[in-house]
Amino acid sequence: MDASRRAVLAGGAAVLAAVAAPVAALAQQPAAGPTGVAIAGAGATFPAPLYAKWIAAYKAERGVGVSYQAVGSGEGVKRFLAGTVDFGASDEVLSAADAAKVPGGAVAVPITAGMIVLAYNLPNLGGALKLPRDVYVGIFAGTVTRWDDPRIKAANPGLALPARDIALVARRDSSGTTAAFTRHLAAADPAWRNAGLVAGKMVAWPGRAMLAAGNEGVAARIKMSEGAIGYVEYGFARRLGLPVAALQNRSGSVVAPSAEAAQLALAARSDKAGELEASVIDPTAANAYPIVSYSWLFLYRDPRDAAKGRAVRDFVAWGLGPQGQALARELGYVPLTADIVSLGREALGTLSQ
């Protein structure tokens, strides 16, 4: 292997290690605290850096050991239904059909929210990329395939768009981030379904898409691949210093991701927790960032181990509280508003323990 090839591989390994460090730290948390109670969860990678912060702070404050494996939403739901974890996590709410499979019932709690951004790797571009709705849907539908496409150039006068193919980066694992992202694409432009594509946790991406596991894997692949664009939770892009596109929203405004734009996206709420996802598929507020997602924790309504059930309930209540939501803001997630926190606390109130 020549020296340049070794350098590329070493650089790639360093990038992946940097972005995956908070996720890996979750599995390294001690399994039990001074109280002797330990709880374990698994699921979405989208909120994993936040859960790492919560787990450390909660252990220090309450003495309860919590571990979490960021294995993707699909696998998290699978483990929750199998009863091999004390709680599950997903960026897609638990379906009624899956909830019915849980002995005693399941409770879904909205726990945080975040922006799904389109991060890219275009050196020497000369400015921030802007993407109209039909263009970013077309990129992921496989109908916009070149960076010098006239529609991209028209939206970005003065930028040095390269005459090269767009390298698409997407998730290979069963992912709630993918489900939220593709639900938005399907709502934003009929071209998505016209291309024969569907919305869901796993998608048969068009062309020669580069696939990676987890938000951390997608972010690392974009960082290593010139000409690439992919979808990730905002915090992963920010951690690697990846530029992110400003996107045209439903009202026609081109909006860059920000805390304020994300809060506007969450403004069209529902008074039922199970309907929250539908309320943010394609936000209507004039200056809302267009792609946001709630993230959920799934609890057993009637846990087999009463002590663990109480520990899970208390951990989730702490996450919904001021300290947990403040940590969300620090990491680039969208803190839940008071009414959504109330929905979460109402859900916790239905637990048997």
Secondary structure, DSSP 8 states (H G I E B T S, - for coil): --HHHHHHHHHHHHHHHHHHHHHHHHHTS-S--TTS-EEEEEE-STTHHHHHHHHHHHHHHH--EEEEEE--HHHHHHHHHHT-SSEEEESS---HHHHTTSTT-EEEEEEEEEEEEEEE--TT--S--EE-HHHHHHHHHTS--BTT-HHHHHHSTT----SSB-EEEEE-S--HHHHHHHHHHHHH-THHHHTT---SSS---STT-EEESHHHHHHHHHHHSTTEEEEEEHHHHHHHT--B-EEE-TTS-EE---HHHHHHHT-S--SSGGGHHHHTSS--STT--S-EEEEEEEEESS-SSHHHHHHHHHHHHHHHSHHHHHHHHHTT-B---HHHHHHHHHHHTTS--
